[in-house]
Amino acid sequence: MNTIMTEPEHQATAPCGEDESGGEYGPEPYCTRCGACAGIFVVHGGNWRHYRWDYTPGSKPEVYEAGHAPVIGWRPALSPLSAVAF
């Protein structure tokens, strides 16, 4: 199922195109409002959510409420675990 997010808070502030290197591991989404990691977690409704993760073996992302909707931007991923798969 493909979903198109039309609300402004769900739209990326910059495109994630092939010409953007995204660093060694590729690009990762984040909230441009607060700098937190952002992702889509289907189990939490399929919308963009803020999350924390220490990227250690066996750890899992922790979704949390930041008090605002994520405003999505893209930055170079710091870990291969956080990079977007295309």
N, C-alpha and C positions, 0 to 999 in steps of 0.2 A: 504494500500500500504506500503510495506516495502522498505526502502532505506538503502543501505550500503554506508557509507561515507568512501571513500578510500584515500582522500587527507590527508597528514600528519597532517595538522592543525585541522582536524576534528576527529582525532583518540584520544581516551582517553589515558592519560599517565599511568594510572593504572587501572586494571580491577575493576569492581564493582561487586564483587561476594558475595555469601551468607555468607562467612566466615568473611566478613568485617562488623563490627557492625554499623558503620555510626552514632553512638551516639544514643541519646534518640529518635530522629525523623527519623533516617535513613540517607542515603548519599544524598548529593546534588552536582551537577556539578558546577565547577568554572573554571576560566581561570588561569592556572598556571603561565602564563607570567606576569599578572598584579594583580591577586588576586580578580578580579571582579566576580560577579555572572554571570553564563552563562546558557543559555537555548535554546531550539528549539521553535520557534514561527512560526507556519505554515503560518500565515497571512503575515509574512515577508520572505517567500520563503522556509521555512523548514530547514534552515541551523542553526548551532550554532551561537548565538548572545550574546553580552554583554548586561546586563540590570541592572537597579537600581530598588529597591523596598524597601519601609519602613515597609512592612508587617503589616500595620495598617488596621483595618476594612474599607472596601470601597476603599482602594488604589489599584492601578494596576501597574504591572511592566512597566518600561519605557525602551524600547530598545534604545541603542545608539551606535554610531560608535566610537570605541576606537583607531582606527588607526592601528590595527593589527587583524588578525584572532584569535579567541579564541583557546587556546591550552588547551584541556579539561583534568581536573583532578577531583578527588572526595574528599570531606571532610565531616565531620559530619554536618548535617543541624542544623541551629540555631533556626529554626521555623518549625512547621509542615506544613506550607504553602509552604516551599521551598524544602521539601523532595521529592525524586523521588518515584512515585507510580509504584510498580511492579505487 
